[in-house]
Amino acid sequence: MSTSLLGHDERLPLYQRLRDEMLAKIAAGEWLPGEAIPTEAELTQQYGVAVGTARKAVDTLVAEGLLLRAQGRGTFVRRPNFDGSLFRFFRQVSSSGQPQIPESRILLCKLEQASAAARTALQLQNKERCIYLERLRLIDGAPLFHERIWLPASRFAALQDVAPSDFPALLYPFYEQQCGQRIASAQETLTVSTADSALASTLGVNIGSPVVVIERTAVGYDRSPLEYRLSCAAADSFRYQVSIS
């Protein structure tokens, strides 16, 4: 027996309605990151659509970066690598010169009113509150990044009960584990600013030194904004490299 797609906008092409149904399953956690989705043949049988329709729906989600095809293994819900920008733009090496993943240290976790920028990015009402995190990322004990993170309290209230020392290095899987919130994608903007006294002290640079700021807004599979983050690093650790052919 096939599953109906009548709950979706019937003005849309059939493949688009199937794509929306598949996205709803990902957003609801029925299909989890890293897990294989049904095959095109199974989708065809389940939803009563042609194989071309199923393939186009899958192709659309692959193009959107939400699914990943693995040759000979199937199609999987993609788990994005959100540290990619750090590895592209910053020298993360140990004292011996070897590539190294930074240590993470949560300095603060509290409930507070969102900043104006965070409120806009997270599409919050004026009186809605946020879970606010401050985090350091270090190489060989030396600060590389200072991060300020805002999360909607309505979705992330469970983090209030977590001690700073109990936060793991990878936050996004922890969000999923503790709060059931899955990050699907993010948009980042890089700008250059200068260090005020507090940031200069944290990063071990002079006041007024140039710093690179990465502004990130991360969204869930339903495209609702879940995290607003500002990451600051000394500009002397910044690099830009691109291959042009």
Contacts in CASP RR format, 6 or more apart in sequence:
PFRMAT RR
TARGET T0000
AUTHOR 0000-0000-0000
METHOD contacts of the structure
MODEL  1
MSTSLLGHDERLPLYQRLRDEMLAKIAAGEWLPGEAIPTEAELTQQYGVA
VGTARKAVDTLVAEGLLLRAQGRGTFVRRPNFDGSLFRFFRQVSSSGQPQ
IPESRILLCKLEQASAAARTALQLQNKERCIYLERLRLIDGAPLFHERIW
LPASRFAALQDVAPSDFPALLYPFYEQQCGQRIASAQETLTVSTADSALA
STLGVNIGSPVVVIERTAVGYDRSPLEYRLSCAAADSFRYQVSIS
2 45 0 8 1.000
2 46 0 8 1.000
2 47 0 8 1.000
2 48 0 8 1.000
3 21 0 8 1.000
3 46 0 8 1.000
3 47 0 8 1.000
3 48 0 8 1.000
5 14 0 8 1.000
5 17 0 8 1.000
5 18 0 8 1.000
5 21 0 8 1.000
5 47 0 8 1.000
5 49 0 8 1.000
8 17 0 8 1.000
8 20 0 8 1.000
8 21 0 8 1.000
9 17 0 8 1.000
9 20 0 8 1.000
10 17 0 8 1.000
12 20 0 8 1.000
14 49 0 8 1.000
14 53 0 8 1.000
15 49 0 8 1.000
15 52 0 8 1.000
15 53 0 8 1.000
15 54 0 8 1.000
15 56 0 8 1.000
15 57 0 8 1.000
15 60 0 8 1.000
16 57 0 8 1.000
16 60 0 8 1.000
18 43 0 8 1.000
18 47 0 8 1.000
18 49 0 8 1.000
18 53 0 8 1.000
18 54 0 8 1.000
18 57 0 8 1.000
19 57 0 8 1.000
19 60 0 8 1.000
19 61 0 8 1.000
21 47 0 8 1.000
22 31 0 8 1.000
22 37 0 8 1.000
22 43 0 8 1.000
22 57 0 8 1.000
22 58 0 8 1.000
22 61 0 8 1.000
23 61 0 8 1.000
23 66 0 8 1.000
23 221 0 8 1.000
23 222 0 8 1.000
24 222 0 8 1.000
25 31 0 8 1.000
26 66 0 8 1.000
26 77 0 8 1.000
26 184 0 8 1.000
26 221 0 8 1.000
27 182 0 8 1.000
27 220 0 8 1.000
27 221 0 8 1.000
27 222 0 8 1.000
29 182 0 8 1.000
31 37 0 8 1.000
31 77 0 8 1.000
32 77 0 8 1.000
32 182 0 8 1.000
33 77 0 8 1.000
33 78 0 8 1.000
33 79 0 8 1.000
33 176 0 8 1.000
33 182 0 8 1.000
34 76 0 8 1.000
34 77 0 8 1.000
34 78 0 8 1.000
34 79 0 8 1.000
35 76 0 8 1.000
35 77 0 8 1.000
36 73 0 8 1.000
36 74 0 8 1.000
36 75 0 8 1.000
36 76 0 8 1.000
37 58 0 8 1.000
37 67 0 8 1.000
37 75 0 8 1.000
37 76 0 8 1.000
37 77 0 8 1.000
38 46 0 8 1.000
39 74 0 8 1.000
39 75 0 8 1.000
40 51 0 8 1.000
40 52 0 8 1.000
40 54 0 8 1.000
40 55 0 8 1.000
40 58 0 8 1.000
41 51 0 8 1.000
43 49 0 8 1.000
43 54 0 8 1.000
43 57 0 8 1.000
43 58 0 8 1.000
44 50 0 8 1.000
44 51 0 8 1.000
44 53 0 8 1.000
44 54 0 8 1.000
47 54 0 8 1.000
58 67 0 8 1.000
58 75 0 8 1.000
61 67 0 8 1.000
62 68 0 8 1.000
62 69 0 8 1.000
62 75 0 8 1.000
65 78 0 8 1.000
65 80 0 8 1.000
65 185 0 8 1.000
66 77 0 8 1.000
66 78 0 8 1.000
66 184 0 8 1.000
66 185 0 8 1.000
66 221 0 8 1.000
67 75 0 8 1.000
67 76 0 8 1.000
67 77 0 8 1.000
67 78 0 8 1.000
68 75 0 8 1.000
68 76 0 8 1.000
68 77 0 8 1.000
68 78 0 8 1.000
69 75 0 8 1.000
69 76 0 8 1.000
70 76 0 8 1.000
80 183 0 8 1.000
80 184 0 8 1.000
80 185 0 8 1.000
80 186 0 8 1.000
82 172 0 8 1.000
82 183 0 8 1.000
82 186 0 8 1.000
82 218 0 8 1.000
83 101 0 8 1.000
85 188 0 8 1.000
85 190 0 8 1.000
85 214 0 8 1.000
86 92 0 8 1.000
86 102 0 8 1.000
86 145 0 8 1.000
88 241 0 8 1.000
89 190 0 8 1.000
89 212 0 8 1.000
89 214 0 8 1.000
89 238 0 8 1.000
89 239 0 8 1.000
89 240 0 8 1.000
90 144 0 8 1.000
90 145 0 8 1.000
90 212 0 8 1.000
90 233 0 8 1.000
90 237 0 8 1.000
90 238 0 8 1.000
90 239 0 8 1.000
91 237 0 8 1.000
91 239 0 8 1.000
92 99 0 8 1.000
92 100 0 8 1.000
92 101 0 8 1.000
92 102 0 8 1.000
92 139 0 8 1.000
92 144 0 8 1.000
93 99 0 8 1.000
93 100 0 8 1.000
93 139 0 8 1.000
94 100 0 8 1.000
94 139 0 8 1.000
94 140 0 8 1.000
95 140 0 8 1.000
100 139 0 8 1.000
100 140 0 8 1.000
101 169 0 8 1.000
102 137 0 8 1.000
102 138 0 8 1.000
102 139 0 8 1.000
102 144 0 8 1.000
102 145 0 8 1.000
103 137 0 8 1.000
103 138 0 8 1.000
103 139 0 8 1.000
103 141 0 8 1.000
103 169 0 8 1.000
104 135 0 8 1.000
104 136 0 8 1.000
104 137 0 8 1.000
104 138 0 8 1.000
104 167 0 8 1.000
104 168 0 8 1.000
104 169 0 8 1.000
104 171 0 8 1.000
105 135 0 8 1.000
105 136 0 8 1.000
105 137 0 8 1.000
105 138 0 8 1.000
106 133 0 8 1.000
106 134 0 8 1.000
106 135 0 8 1.000
106 164 0 8 1.000
106 165 0 8 1.000
106 167 0 8 1.000
107 134 0 8 1.000
107 135 0 8 1.000
107 136 0 8 1.000
107 164 0 8 1.000
108 132 0 8 1.000
108 133 0 8 1.000
108 134 0 8 1.000
108 164 0 8 1.000
109 131 0 8 1.000
109 132 0 8 1.000
109 133 0 8 1.000
109 159 0 8 1.000
109 160 0 8 1.000
109 162 0 8 1.000
109 164 0 8 1.000
109 167 0 8 1.000
110 131 0 8 1.000
110 132 0 8 1.000
111 129 0 8 1.000
111 130 0 8 1.000
111 131 0 8 1.000
111 132 0 8 1.000
111 153 0 8 1.000
111 160 0 8 1.000
112 129 0 8 1.000
112 130 0 8 1.000
112 132 0 8 1.000
113 127 0 8 1.000
113 129 0 8 1.000
113 130 0 8 1.000
114 122 0 8 1.000
114 124 0 8 1.000
114 128 0 8 1.000
114 129 0 8 1.000
114 130 0 8 1.000
114 150 0 8 1.000
114 228 0 8 1.000
115 150 0 8 1.000
117 228 0 8 1.000
118 124 0 8 1.000
118 130 0 8 1.000
118 150 0 8 1.000
118 228 0 8 1.000
119 126 0 8 1.000
119 128 0 8 1.000
121 150 0 8 1.000
121 217 0 8 1.000
121 225 0 8 1.000
121 228 0 8 1.000
122 130 0 8 1.000
122 150 0 8 1.000
122 151 0 8 1.000
122 152 0 8 1.000
122 217 0 8 1.000
122 225 0 8 1.000
122 226 0 8 1.000
122 227 0 8 1.000
122 228 0 8 1.000
123 224 0 8 1.000
123 225 0 8 1.000
124 130 0 8 1.000
124 152 0 8 1.000
128 152 0 8 1.000
128 153 0 8 1.000
128 154 0 8 1.000
129 153 0 8 1.000
130 150 0 8 1.000
130 151 0 8 1.000
130 152 0 8 1.000
130 153 0 8 1.000
131 150 0 8 1.000
131 151 0 8 1.000
131 152 0 8 1.000
131 153 0 8 1.000
131 156 0 8 1.000
131 157 0 8 1.000
131 159 0 8 1.000
131 160 0 8 1.000
132 148 0 8 1.000
132 149 0 8 1.000
132 150 0 8 1.000
132 151 0 8 1.000
133 147 0 8 1.000
133 148 0 8 1.000
133 149 0 8 1.000
133 150 0 8 1.000
133 151 0 8 1.000
133 159 0 8 1.000
133 167 0 8 1.000
134 146 0 8 1.000
134 147 0 8 1.000
134 148 0 8 1.000
134 149 0 8 1.000
135 145 0 8 1.000
135 146 0 8 1.000
135 147 0 8 1.000
135 149 0 8 1.000
135 167 0 8 1.000
135 171 0 8 1.000
136 143 0 8 1.000
136 145 0 8 1.000
136 146 0 8 1.000
136 147 0 8 1.000
136 202 0 8 1.000
137 143 0 8 1.000
137 144 0 8 1.000
137 145 0 8 1.000
137 147 0 8 1.000
138 144 0 8 1.000
143 202 0 8 1.000
143 203 0 8 1.000
143 204 0 8 1.000
144 233 0 8 1.000
144 237 0 8 1.000
145 231 0 8 1.000
145 232 0 8 1.000
145 233 0 8 1.000
146 199 0 8 1.000
146 202 0 8 1.000
146 203 0 8 1.000
146 231 0 8 1.000
146 232 0 8 1.000
146 233 0 8 1.000
147 229 0 8 1.000
147 230 0 8 1.000
147 231 0 8 1.000
147 232 0 8 1.000
148 229 0 8 1.000
148 230 0 8 1.000
149 171 0 8 1.000
149 227 0 8 1.000
149 228 0 8 1.000
149 229 0 8 1.000
150 227 0 8 1.000
150 228 0 8 1.000
150 229 0 8 1.000
151 159 0 8 1.000
151 175 0 8 1.000
151 226 0 8 1.000
151 227 0 8 1.000
152 225 0 8 1.000
152 226 0 8 1.000
155 179 0 8 1.000
155 181 0 8 1.000
155 226 0 8 1.000
156 175 0 8 1.000
156 179 0 8 1.000
156 181 0 8 1.000
157 179 0 8 1.000
158 178 0 8 1.000
158 179 0 8 1.000
159 178 0 8 1.000
159 179 0 8 1.000
162 178 0 8 1.000
167 174 0 8 1.000
168 174 0 8 1.000
172 182 0 8 1.000
172 183 0 8 1.000
172 218 0 8 1.000
175 181 0 8 1.000
175 182 0 8 1.000
175 183 0 8 1.000
175 226 0 8 1.000
175 227 0 8 1.000
176 182 0 8 1.000
176 183 0 8 1.000
181 220 0 8 1.000
181 226 0 8 1.000
182 220 0 8 1.000
182 221 0 8 1.000
183 218 0 8 1.000
183 219 0 8 1.000
183 220 0 8 1.000
183 226 0 8 1.000
183 227 0 8 1.000
184 219 0 8 1.000
184 220 0 8 1.000
184 221 0 8 1.000
184 223 0 8 1.000
185 218 0 8 1.000
185 219 0 8 1.000
185 220 0 8 1.000
186 216 0 8 1.000
186 217 0 8 1.000
186 218 0 8 1.000
186 219 0 8 1.000
186 227 0 8 1.000
187 216 0 8 1.000
187 217 0 8 1.000
188 214 0 8 1.000
188 215 0 8 1.000
188 216 0 8 1.000
189 214 0 8 1.000
189 215 0 8 1.000
190 212 0 8 1.000
190 213 0 8 1.000
190 214 0 8 1.000
190 215 0 8 1.000
191 212 0 8 1.000
191 213 0 8 1.000
191 215 0 8 1.000
192 210 0 8 1.000
192 211 0 8 1.000
192 212 0 8 1.000
192 213 0 8 1.000
192 235 0 8 1.000
193 210 0 8 1.000
193 211 0 8 1.000
193 213 0 8 1.000
193 232 0 8 1.000
194 208 0 8 1.000
194 209 0 8 1.000
194 210 0 8 1.000
194 211 0 8 1.000
195 203 0 8 1.000
195 205 0 8 1.000
195 206 0 8 1.000
195 207 0 8 1.000
195 208 0 8 1.000
195 209 0 8 1.000
195 210 0 8 1.000
195 211 0 8 1.000
195 232 0 8 1.000
195 234 0 8 1.000
196 207 0 8 1.000
196 208 0 8 1.000
197 207 0 8 1.000
199 211 0 8 1.000
199 232 0 8 1.000
200 206 0 8 1.000
200 207 0 8 1.000
200 208 0 8 1.000
200 209 0 8 1.000
203 211 0 8 1.000
203 232 0 8 1.000
203 233 0 8 1.000
203 234 0 8 1.000
204 234 0 8 1.000
205 211 0 8 1.000
205 234 0 8 1.000
209 234 0 8 1.000
209 235 0 8 1.000
210 234 0 8 1.000
210 235 0 8 1.000
211 232 0 8 1.000
211 233 0 8 1.000
211 234 0 8 1.000
211 235 0 8 1.000
212 232 0 8 1.000
212 233 0 8 1.000
212 234 0 8 1.000
212 235 0 8 1.000
212 238 0 8 1.000
213 230 0 8 1.000
213 231 0 8 1.000
213 232 0 8 1.000
214 229 0 8 1.000
214 230 0 8 1.000
214 231 0 8 1.000
214 232 0 8 1.000
214 233 0 8 1.000
215 229 0 8 1.000
215 230 0 8 1.000
216 227 0 8 1.000
216 228 0 8 1.000
216 229 0 8 1.000
216 230 0 8 1.000
216 231 0 8 1.000
217 225 0 8 1.000
217 227 0 8 1.000
217 228 0 8 1.000
217 229 0 8 1.000
218 225 0 8 1.000
218 226 0 8 1.000
218 227 0 8 1.000
218 228 0 8 1.000
218 229 0 8 1.000
219 225 0 8 1.000
219 226 0 8 1.000
220 226 0 8 1.000
END
